Amino acid sequence: MQEKRKALGRGLEQLFSDEAISFDEIEESIVDEAKKNKEIVELPLSELRPNPYQPRKIFDDEALNELASSIKENGVFQPIIVKKTVKGYDIVAGERRYRASKKAGLTTIPAIIKDFTDEEMMNIALLENLQREDLTAIEEANAYKAMIDSLGLTQDELAKKVGKSRSHITNTLGLLKLPKSVQDLVLYNKISMGHARVLSKLEDTSKIEELADKVVNDDLSVRELEELSKNKDLKRLFPVNRVEKNNEYKSVEKMLKEKLGTKVKISNNKLTISFSTVQDLNRILEIMNFDINE
């Protein structure tokens, strides 16, 4: 195993040592070795598939379009890194370049083929996104958890590896205790990391969800949320002046909210499903098995 890792590039050894890790150093080591050995090849985009360990769930369309314009004008500056599989190639690093190249109308992309283990493949993908991309807080939390589980790290060790404070790692991982519906609000940038951190310190799931809805609907500041979170009687703070729904509608709303990860309301024989962005709408339609391209 030691010889195999060495063959992949000295920078990769950082993943399995006590050193701080840098994706730039790992990628530079792999690219330099590939250039020296003339291992950079052109691969058909049709034979590539996204990294199954990709922590990013949302890709900014505007940023991808800008990158696609640059690629159309100047080509792909840095080769992507892939792993050969029975079905083609899995992208290890460079998924944004792959997606932008498709948008730019390219049919091939420069690539370096490496025989990574699944563990190496996952950790490189996590590291690239943590150090190069602006992940949402939930994506970041899931990436930290995956690295802890994969490499058997303590939170202190992970903090040193990725150059973050121990408190940042602890607070970010704490977001994974939130209900799934609230995690999705963070994932799609409907509530901030600051709001989510306040909510993650609460124990009552129904109170967390009610306060999260209040943040979204009333645009509460983090300070306002902190004050509200200390009050045990939310109903006195937010009097409800609407006709009570029957239990059937309540249960259907809750089921749809959990399924779709967004606010759902049923009243006056109408079903209202909230979304914040085009990407969020596409996510909801995908969950509902709608294909808008048909």
Secondary structure, DSSP 4 states (H G I P E B T S, - for coil): -HHHHHHH-GGGGGGGSSS---HHHHHHHHHHHHHHTT-EEEEEGGGEE--TT-------HHHHHHHHHHHHHH--SS-EEEEEETTEEEEEE-HHHHHHHHHTT-SEEEEEE----HHHHHHHHHHHHHHHS---HHHHHHHHHHHHHHHT--HHHHHHHHT--HHHHHHHHHGGGS-HHHHHHHHTTSS-HHHHHHHHT---HHHHHHHHHHHHHHT--HHHHHHHHT-S-HHHHS---SPPPPHHHHHHHHHHHHHHTS-EEEETTEEEE--SSHHHHHHHHHHTT--TT-
